[in-house]
Amino acid sequence: MNHGFIALRREIIEWEWYADIPTKVLFIHLLLKVNHKEGKWKGKIIPKNYHLTSLSKLSSETGLSIKQIRTALDKLVKSGYVGKEKARLNTYISIPNIDKFIDEGTQRASKGQAKGTQRATNNNDNNDNNDNNDKKNNLFETFWNLYAKKVDRKKSLDKWMKLDIETMEKIISIVPKYVEIHSELKYRKNPVTFLNNESWNDEITENNETSNSPMKFAL
């Protein structure tokens, strides 16, 4: 958890992206998240004013969609407000001119007040979850493509990310049979409904009338 505060400079209201809500939300979030001093994460040096993250993590933290994050980040990179370097599974984000937006003196005072009451924590403490989130995102893409009824992707992804990986893998093992039975999309539940209703727990049973009758998915 981050402690203390930063003081935004009043000039930010004249910033070129101030009226662009997704871009403003992402940039202020990054101002809060970048390291206030050099730190380490899994043996890697994370310099001051850098943050190690991922698109999915930024989406989860800000409430913006991954598409909105990607678009806003591209605007910030192209206009020179942030730097972006791709790591193996994550992305290094830097803010080279951070002092144009926050009062460094106030930030130092805040850290001084916090010292002695609680140790400052590195801004990347939660990055241990990045690998897990990336795996969940990859599993979602597998589910999404298998299910093939591409409706309400964002709601489906939000619900999916709340599941554990074991449940995700179970869902993926069930979906091909469900799709086979409900081959017409109009008879297939919307994916978010399938997830909300935990339909993967419904049993696929034989029709009792004849041994050769087709299998049906209990709805």
Buried (B, 14 or more C-beta within 10 A) or exposed (E): EBEBBBBBBEEBEEBEBEEBEBBBBBBBBBBBBBBBEEBEBEEEEBEEBBBBBBBBBBBBBBEBBBEBBEBBBEBBEEEEBBBEEEEEEBBBBBBEEBEEBBEEEBBEBBBEEBEEEEEBEBBBEBBEBBBEBBEBBEBBEBBBEBBEBEBBBEBBBBBBBEBEEEBBEBBBEBBEEBBEBBEEEEEBBBBBBBBEEEBBEBEEEEEEEEEEEEEEBEE
